[in-house]
C-alpha cells in the first residue's frame, strides 16, 4: 500500500482501494460496521474504498487498521529539469 505523506487527503489507487475492500469483506464487515469502527460515515468509507474521496493519513491509518491493513509511505525522488 503506498500513499504520499502529506497532511492533505490521500486517494487510494484502484489496486489499493480493491485491496481495502477485499480486506473488509475477509474480516466479515459491512460498510456500516467498518465505518462505525473507524468513526466515519459509511458513505465516506465507501467513497474512500472506491478511490473517489481522499482521507488524511491519520484517518486512512485508522480505517485500514479496522480491516487489518497498514499504510506504507514511500518518498519518490524525481529529477527536476
N, C-alpha and C positions, 0 to 999 in steps of 0.2 A: 504494500500500500504506500503510495507516495503522495505527498502534499507539500506545497510550498510553504515554508514557515513565514507567517505574517500575522498581523492582528486582524486583517480583513477576512472576509468569507473565503472558504476554500471549497471549490467544486470538485466532486469526485468524478473521475473519468468513467467512461462506460464500464470498463472491466472492474474497477474498484466498487462502483455502485452495484453491479451484479454480485460481486463477492459479498458485499454487505447484506444484500437481500438473501442470498443463499445461507449466510451465517444465521440470520434471523430465523429463517424457516427451519434450519437444522436445530436451533435452540427451541423450536416449537412455539415461537412467539408470534402473536398477531401484531399488526401495525400499532394498534391501540396499546397493547401490553408493552411493547418495546418503547414506544413514545412515553408512556407513563413512567416507566423505569428510568428513563433518561431526563424526565422533567421537561419534555417538549410536547407540542400538539401532534396528533397523528397526521394531519395534513402536511405539517412541516417535515416530519420524519419521512413521509412518502416522497416529498419533493427532493429531499437530500438523497434518499435512496435511489431515486431515478436520475440524479445528476442535474435536476432543474433548478435547485437552490443550493447556495453555499452555506457553510457553517464555519464559525471561527474555530481555531484549532482546539481550544479548551472544550467547546461543545462537541466537536467532532470526536475527540478522545472519549468523552463521556458516552456518546451514542455508540461508538464502536465497542467500548468495554461491555455494554449491555449484551452484545451479541458475541462476545469472546474474541474480539479483534483489537488490534492496536494500530496506531499510525506510525509509519516510518518516514521521517523527514529527510530529504536529501537537498543539498545545495548544488545547483548546476552552475558551473562557471562557463561563460561563453566569451569568445574573443570579441572585443569591440573593434569596430572598423574605423 
